[in-house]
Amino acid sequence: MIRHPHSGDDARRLAEAGTVLLTQVGSGVHGTAVDGQDDRDELGLCLEPEEFVTGLARVRTPGGREIAFEQYELHTAWARPRGLAERSGPGDLDVVVYSARKWARLALAGNPTVLLPLWVPDAEVVRITPAGAELRAHADRFATRAAGRRFLGYLRSQRAALRGERGRRAAARARRSGAGYDAKHAVHALRLGVQGLELLRTGRVTLPVPAPELDALRAVRRGEWELRDVEAWIAELESDLDRAVATSTLPEQADRAWLDGWLARSHQAFWSGREVPSPS
């Protein structure tokens, strides 16, 4: 039985009613997916009913507890016999919809994953409303040195898992690859370096990753690169990204005042019934 606290019917109804932006993220939108080997990841944000923002309303979890709403999660893998212990695999769907306020906190911190919906191509937008469209139109306000540092931190985390040194799954993938490293972590580390550099240099992230870097990333994903070459490229990207964070002309932090205003007027429009979905 699925008993994850953020997967209950209350959270689902709240997220579905208030979603202002939902897009594909993950390898599918980066362009690094391998046919038949990847799941589909979607990420979005939603506005909450008035009683959840100005009052103390809660959502009921599958286990019967009442908690403050922060996000809704759907993972089709959880429907299989092992429930929450089941890992997503090829063909599975993973959806996370944050409350707009939680998304805003993560975005202000420069979280690379939550920023992706701001830059995905229109064809990868699953749902959008006027509030979501306004957010995407102001994506440049989230291009910051703080975000660059988060890309760098995520790169270093993925690099640590490259040889299977962090977790049994990574170790197993490294053994199966035949190349002596976990190709999935390698691609994540390299992609973060490429995209972090683009963000710091241009103020945006192009999706999918442009050529020629995309061709190289796909080759790494297929295990065609030697470990020493992968590590050399990661080291080069890490050094370049570290230097770019220090020299970038981007602002240090995102425009908090603008985002605060967006949250206020978007919630007010939602509560008054003026916020309605636009065709995606």
N, C-alpha and C positions, 0 to 999 in steps of 0.2 A: 504494500500500500504506500502511496506517495504521501509523505507527511512533512515535507519541507515547509518551513514556516511561511515562505513567500510564494507558495504555489496554490494556496487555497482559493475557493470560489469568490470570496469577498475581494481578495486582492486582484483576481482576474477581472471581475466586473468593474472595479474601480479603474484599473489600467485601460481596459478596452474603451470605457466611456470617455476617458480624458486624454488619450494619447494624441500628442500634437506632432510627433515625429518618430518614425520607426523606419530603420534602414537595414540593409544587409551590412555586416561587418565581417571580419575574419578573412581567411585565405581566399574566399570567393571574390571579395571586393578588392583585395590586394593584387589578385591575378596569379597567386602562387599555388592555387589548388591543383591537386593531381586527380585526374578523372577516376571516380570510383573510390577514392580514399578519404574524402573529407565530409564533414557534416556541414550544415548551414547555420551560421550565426546571425542573429538579428539583435539590434540594440535600439532602444528608444527612450522617450521620456513622456510623462503624462502630467496633466494638471489634476489637482485633487479637489473634491467637493469642499465647499466652504467650511463645513463642520470639522474637517480634518486639518484645516489650516488655522482657523480662528478658535476652534473648540478642542475637545479632547476625544473625538471619535476614534475608534480603533477598527481594525479588521480582525476577523476570526481565522485562526490557522486551522489546517486540517486536523491538528491534535486537540483543538478546542480552546486554545489560549487566545487571548485578545492582545494584539500588539499594535504599535504605531506603524502606519504604512510608510515604507520607504522604497519598496520595489516589488515587482511581480516577476516570477520566473517560470518558464515552461521548458522542460527538457524531455523530449519524447523518449529518451532512453530510460527515464524513470518508470515508464509504463511496463517495462519488462520485469521478469520475476524478481530480480535482486533489488528493485526499487532505487533508492538513493545511491546504492553501491554500484549501480550500473553506469559505466562510462559511455559517453557519446561516441558514436562510430560513424562510418560511412552512411550517408543518407539520413542521419538524425537531424532534428531541428532543435536549436538552443536559442531561446528568446529571453532577454532581460529588458524590462521596462522600469526605469527609475522614476521616482517622483521628480518633478521638475526641480524641486528645491535640493534634493540629493544630487541630481545631475549637475546642478549649478555649482555645488560645493566641489565636486570632483573636477569639473571643467575649470574652475578657478585655480585649482591646484595643478592643472596642466596634464591630467591623466590622458595618455595617448589614446586609449580605447574609447573613452566616452566622447572624445573630440571627433572621432571618425565620422559620425553622421553629418557633421557640418560640411564635409568635403566629398562625400560619395557622389558619383554621377547620378543624375536624375533617374536613370533606369533602375538604380538600386534602391530607390525610395519606395518603401512599402505603403506608408501612410504619411500624410502631411496635412496640416491645417495652416491657416494664416499665421498663427503664432510660430509654428515650426518653420514656415517659409521665412519669416522675419529673422529668426535665429540663424538660419543658413545664410541669409543675405548679409549678416554681420559676423561671419566667421573670422574675419581679420582681427576682430577684437580679442580673440582667444589665442592669437599667435604671439607667444611671449618667450622670454628667456627661461622663465619658470617651466614652461612646457618642454623646452629644449633639454633642461636638466632631467625631467622625468623620462624623456626618450632615452637619455644616456643611462639613467638608472635601470630602466627596463632592459636595455641592451646588456648591461653587465649581469643582470639576473639570468637572462637567457644564456649568456656565455657560460655561466657557472654550471648550467644544466647540460651543456653541449656534449660532454663525454659521459653523460649518465651519472654525474656525481650528485644530483639532487633528485631523489625519488626512484622507486623501483620501476615505474613505467618508463622513465627516461632511460634508465639503465638497460631495460629489456629492448627498447627501440634501438639503442646504440649497438647492442649485440646482434640484433637481427639485420641491421643495415648493411653489414659487411664492410662498411667504410670506417668503422671504429668510432662513430659519433652519431648522435641523435640528429638526423637531418631536419626534423621539425623545429627543434630548438635553434639549430644553426640558421635556418631561414628567418625565424623570428628575430634573432639577434642582428642579422645582416639587414633585414628590412627596416628595423627600428633605426639603425644607423643611417641608412639611405634617406628615410623619411624625415628623421630629425634634422639632418643637414639641410634638406630642402626647406623645411619649415623655418629654420633660422636664417636661411639665405633669401627666401622669397616671401615668407609670410603665409604660406599655404602648403597643403599636401596634395599631390596629384595621385588620383586613384583610377585605375590600377597603377602600380609602380611602372613608370615609363621604361622603355628600352634605352640602353642595353642592359641596365641593371636587372630588369625583370627576367631576361633570358638567363642571366647568370644565377639568379635566385632559383629559377626552376631547375637548372642543372644541379644545384646543391641539393634541392629537395629530392631529386632522383638519385642522390648519392654518387654523382659523377665526379665530384671534387675530392681531392685528397684532404685529409684532416689538416695538414700543415698549411695548405692553401686557404682553407676556410678560416683557420685561426689568424692567418696573416691579414686577410681582408677585414675580419672583425677588429683586429688591433688597429688597423689603419683607420677604420671608421670611428672607432672609439677615440682615437687621438684627434681626428678632425672635428668630431662632435664636441669634445671637451674644449677645443680651441674656439669653435664657433660660438659656444655658449658665452665665452668670455668676451668675444669681440662683436657679437651681433648688435645691430642697431634697434632691434625690437624692444618694446617696453618690457620691464621686468615682470609685471603682473597684468592679468586680463582686466578689462574695464568693468570693475565691480559695480560702479554706479549705474552703468547702462544695463547690466544684467539684473540688478535689483529692480530697476524700473520695468524691465521686460517681464519679470516674474509677477510684479504687482498688477500691471495692466492686462496681462494674459489671464491670470486667475480671475480678475474682475469680469473680463469678457466671457470667460467660461461660465461663471456663476450666473451671469445675466442672460445666457443662451445665445450670445452673439458669436461665440467661437464654434465654427462648424468645419468639418473636414473638406479639404479641397481635393480634386482628383489628383492622384499621384502619377 
